[in-house]
Amino acid sequence: MLDYNHRLGIAERVNASIDAALIAEREATPPRTYLGASRLGHACERALQFEFAGAPKDEGADFGGQTLRIFEIGHQLEDLAIRWLRAAGLDLYTRKGNRPEGEQFGFSVAGGRIRGHVDGIIAAAPAPLGIGVPALWECKTMNAKNWRACVKDGVALAKPVYAAQIALYQAYMEGAVPGISANPALFTAINKDTAELHHELVPFDAGLAQRMSDRGVRILQATDAGELLPRIATNRDFFECRFCPWAERCWGLPG
């Protein structure tokens, strides 16, 4: 039998080592003990309940090395977007004191069990840009297909999870940054395939923020009571269910 070095080429060996290191890092990261505002717009409340409760994912459903690399690339692209916007004249704060070691801006409600951390707050912007301040800044990276959908239809229609996140941030950050809900947020989408940028002003949707807040409370209360919330679908072949990391667990339970 050929030994390991002969069976695998240099690319496979190096990549396997990188992926193992990334997976080990992730496994060493303490799990979240709260509902993240970035997730509350997810279509299925039961999936959010599993996530909040820390239910084990189905076999093979954990993130692999390639997915973790994609996440890290996204974070690096967001850092570039910050630099680009500042170069364009925006006074953009991403951490308190605007220092790398500063605490991230965010909120915590429901006894710390619902939290969110914002990408940035715009304190000033060149007048020709038409950005009212203070304004929330939210940045996402995505593939070309999803990016084109955001350009065509706007974030609220193309990516309702992101729209829900923005509305919650605008609502809950108002106490710390008065006026942030009065001004539209600036949403930036980066096309990871082409480096194209899409920027969109997103007015505060108070109704959406309230629905998402109520949803968070509903998930907390049901989980505390040991009750399962309804599935999003009645058929396991439903699109969301086919890609859910808790599909086996969910459909193996009654209701």
C-alpha positions as CSV (number, residue, x, y, z in Angstrom):
1,M,0.0,0.0,0.0
2,L,1.3,3.4,-0.9
3,D,2.1,5.6,2.1
4,Y,0.3,8.9,2.7
5,N,2.8,11.1,0.9
6,H,2.5,9.0,-2.2
7,R,-1.3,8.8,-2.2
8,L,-1.8,12.5,-1.9
9,G,-0.3,15.3,-3.9
10,I,1.2,18.4,-2.4
11,A,-2.0,20.4,-2.9
12,E,-4.1,17.8,-1.1
13,R,-1.7,17.4,1.7
14,V,-1.4,21.1,2.4
15,N,-5.1,21.7,2.1
16,A,-5.9,18.8,4.4
17,S,-3.6,20.3,7.0
18,I,-5.1,23.8,6.6
19,D,-8.7,22.5,6.9
20,A,-7.9,20.3,9.9
21,A,-6.4,23.4,11.6
22,L,-9.5,25.5,10.8
23,I,-11.9,22.9,12.0
24,A,-9.9,22.5,15.2
25,E,-10.1,26.2,15.8
26,R,-13.8,26.2,15.2
27,E,-14.3,23.3,17.5
28,A,-12.4,25.1,20.2
29,T,-14.6,28.2,20.0
30,P,-17.3,28.2,22.7
31,P,-20.8,27.9,21.2
32,R,-23.2,30.8,21.3
33,T,-25.5,31.0,24.2
34,Y,-27.8,33.5,22.6
35,L,-30.0,34.1,19.6
36,G,-28.1,36.3,17.1
37,A,-30.0,39.1,15.4
38,S,-28.3,38.1,12.2
39,R,-30.2,34.8,12.3
40,L,-33.7,35.8,13.4
41,G,-34.9,36.4,9.9
42,H,-34.2,32.7,9.0
43,A,-37.3,31.1,7.5
44,C,-37.8,28.3,10.0
45,E,-38.4,29.0,13.7
46,R,-37.8,25.4,14.7
47,A,-34.4,25.5,13.1
48,L,-33.6,28.6,15.1
49,Q,-34.8,26.8,18.2
50,F,-32.4,23.9,17.5
51,E,-29.6,26.4,16.9
52,F,-30.3,28.4,20.1
53,A,-30.5,25.2,22.2
54,G,-27.2,23.9,20.8
55,A,-28.8,20.7,19.3
56,P,-26.2,18.5,17.6
57,K,-26.3,18.8,13.9
58,D,-26.9,15.9,11.6
59,E,-23.9,13.7,10.7
60,G,-21.8,15.5,8.1
61,A,-23.7,18.8,8.5
62,D,-20.9,20.6,10.3
63,F,-18.9,23.2,8.4
64,G,-16.0,21.7,6.5
65,G,-12.6,23.4,5.9
66,Q,-13.6,24.9,2.5
67,T,-16.7,26.6,4.0
68,L,-14.7,28.0,6.9
69,R,-12.2,29.4,4.4
70,I,-15.1,31.0,2.5
71,F,-16.2,32.6,5.8
72,E,-12.7,34.0,6.5
73,I,-12.4,35.4,3.0
74,G,-15.7,37.2,3.6
75,H,-14.4,38.8,6.7
76,Q,-11.3,40.0,4.9
77,L,-13.4,41.5,2.1
78,E,-15.5,43.4,4.7
79,D,-12.3,44.9,6.1
80,L,-11.4,46.1,2.6
81,A,-14.9,47.6,2.2
82,I,-14.3,49.6,5.4
83,R,-11.0,50.9,4.0
84,W,-12.7,51.8,0.7
85,L,-15.6,53.6,2.3
86,R,-13.3,55.6,4.5
87,A,-11.2,56.5,1.5
88,A,-14.4,57.8,-0.1
89,G,-14.9,60.2,2.8
90,L,-17.2,58.4,5.1
91,D,-16.6,58.7,8.8
92,L,-17.2,55.0,9.6
93,Y,-16.9,53.6,13.1
94,T,-16.6,49.8,13.4
95,R,-15.4,49.6,17.0
96,K,-15.7,51.9,20.0
97,G,-13.0,54.5,19.8
98,N,-12.5,53.3,16.2
99,R,-9.5,51.3,17.3
100,P,-8.8,47.7,16.2
101,E,-8.8,46.6,19.9
102,G,-12.0,48.4,20.7
103,E,-15.2,46.7,21.6
104,Q,-17.6,46.1,18.7
105,F,-20.9,48.1,18.7
106,G,-23.9,46.0,19.5
107,F,-26.9,45.4,21.7
108,S,-28.1,42.8,24.2
109,V,-31.7,42.3,25.3
110,A,-33.8,39.6,27.0
111,G,-31.3,39.0,29.7
112,G,-28.5,38.7,27.1
113,R,-30.2,35.9,25.3
114,I,-30.8,38.0,22.1
115,R,-27.8,39.9,20.9
116,G,-26.4,41.6,17.8
117,H,-23.1,43.1,16.7
118,V,-23.2,45.7,14.0
119,D,-20.7,46.1,11.2
120,G,-20.4,49.8,11.6
121,I,-22.0,53.2,12.3
122,I,-21.6,56.1,9.9
123,A,-21.1,59.4,11.8
124,A,-20.6,61.6,8.8
125,A,-20.6,61.4,5.0
126,P,-19.9,63.7,2.1
127,A,-23.1,65.6,1.3
128,P,-23.3,64.5,-2.4
129,L,-23.8,60.9,-1.3
130,G,-27.1,61.7,0.3
131,I,-26.5,59.6,3.4
132,G,-28.3,60.9,6.6
133,V,-26.3,60.4,9.8
134,P,-26.0,58.6,12.1
135,A,-26.6,55.6,10.0
136,L,-26.1,51.9,10.4
137,W,-23.7,50.2,8.0
138,E,-24.2,46.5,7.2
139,C,-21.9,44.6,4.8
140,K,-22.3,41.2,3.2
141,T,-20.2,39.3,0.7
142,M,-21.9,36.9,-1.7
143,N,-21.5,35.1,-5.0
144,A,-22.4,36.7,-8.3
145,K,-25.9,35.1,-8.5
146,N,-27.0,36.4,-5.1
147,W,-25.3,39.8,-5.7
148,R,-27.2,40.3,-8.9
149,A,-30.4,39.5,-7.2
150,C,-29.7,42.2,-4.6
151,V,-29.0,44.7,-7.3
152,K,-32.1,43.8,-9.2
153,D,-34.7,43.5,-6.4
154,G,-33.1,45.1,-3.4
155,V,-32.0,43.5,-0.2
156,A,-35.5,43.3,1.4
157,L,-36.8,41.1,-1.4
158,A,-33.6,39.3,-2.4
159,K,-32.3,38.6,1.1
160,P,-35.0,39.0,3.7
161,V,-32.7,37.5,6.4
162,Y,-30.4,40.5,5.9
163,A,-33.3,43.0,5.9
164,A,-34.5,41.6,9.2
165,Q,-31.0,41.9,10.7
166,I,-30.8,45.5,9.6
167,A,-34.2,46.4,11.0
168,L,-33.4,44.8,14.4
169,Y,-30.1,46.7,14.6
170,Q,-31.7,50.0,13.7
171,A,-34.3,49.4,16.4
172,Y,-32.1,48.2,19.2
173,M,-29.2,50.6,18.6
174,E,-31.4,53.6,18.9
175,G,-30.8,53.8,22.6
176,A,-27.1,53.9,22.2
177,V,-27.0,55.9,19.0
178,P,-30.0,58.3,19.0
179,G,-31.3,59.0,15.5
180,I,-29.9,55.8,13.9
181,S,-33.4,54.5,13.2
182,A,-34.5,57.8,11.6
183,N,-31.9,57.5,8.9
184,P,-31.8,54.7,6.3
185,A,-29.0,52.2,6.8
186,L,-26.3,51.8,4.2
187,F,-26.2,48.2,3.0
188,T,-23.1,47.2,1.1
189,A,-22.9,43.9,-0.9
190,I,-19.6,42.7,-2.3
191,N,-19.6,40.4,-5.3
192,K,-16.9,37.8,-4.3
193,D,-16.6,36.7,-7.9
194,T,-16.0,40.1,-9.6
195,A,-15.3,42.6,-6.7
196,E,-18.3,44.6,-7.9
197,L,-20.0,46.7,-5.1
198,H,-23.6,47.3,-4.5
199,H,-24.7,50.0,-2.1
200,E,-28.3,50.5,-1.0
201,L,-30.1,52.8,1.5
202,V,-32.5,50.8,3.6
203,P,-35.2,52.8,5.5
204,F,-36.1,51.6,9.0
205,D,-38.9,49.0,8.9
206,A,-40.4,49.2,12.4
207,G,-43.0,46.5,11.7
208,L,-40.3,44.0,10.6
209,A,-38.2,44.8,13.6
210,Q,-41.2,44.2,15.9
211,R,-42.0,40.9,14.2
212,M,-38.5,39.7,14.5
213,S,-38.3,40.8,18.2
214,D,-41.5,38.9,18.9
215,R,-40.1,35.9,17.1
216,G,-37.0,35.9,19.3
217,V,-39.2,36.0,22.4
218,R,-41.3,33.2,21.1
219,I,-38.3,31.0,20.5
220,L,-36.9,31.7,23.9
221,Q,-40.2,30.9,25.6
222,A,-40.9,27.7,23.7
223,T,-37.4,26.5,24.3
224,D,-37.6,27.2,28.1
225,A,-40.9,25.3,28.2
226,G,-39.5,22.3,26.3
227,E,-42.0,22.9,23.4
228,L,-41.1,22.5,19.7
229,L,-42.2,25.2,17.4
230,P,-43.9,24.3,14.1
231,R,-41.8,23.3,11.1
232,I,-41.7,25.6,8.1
233,A,-43.1,22.9,5.9
234,T,-45.2,19.8,5.8
235,N,-43.0,17.9,3.4
236,R,-39.4,17.0,4.0
237,D,-38.5,17.7,0.4
238,F,-39.2,21.4,0.9
239,F,-36.2,23.5,-0.2
240,E,-35.3,24.9,3.3
241,C,-35.5,21.4,4.8
242,R,-33.3,19.8,2.3
243,F,-30.4,22.1,3.3
244,C,-31.1,22.2,7.0
245,P,-28.4,20.8,9.3
246,W,-31.1,19.5,11.7
247,A,-33.3,17.8,9.1
248,E,-32.8,14.3,10.4
249,R,-33.4,15.3,13.9
250,C,-36.4,17.5,13.0
251,W,-38.3,15.0,10.8
252,G,-37.5,12.2,13.3
253,L,-39.6,14.0,15.9
254,P,-43.4,14.2,16.1
255,G,-45.3,17.3,15.0
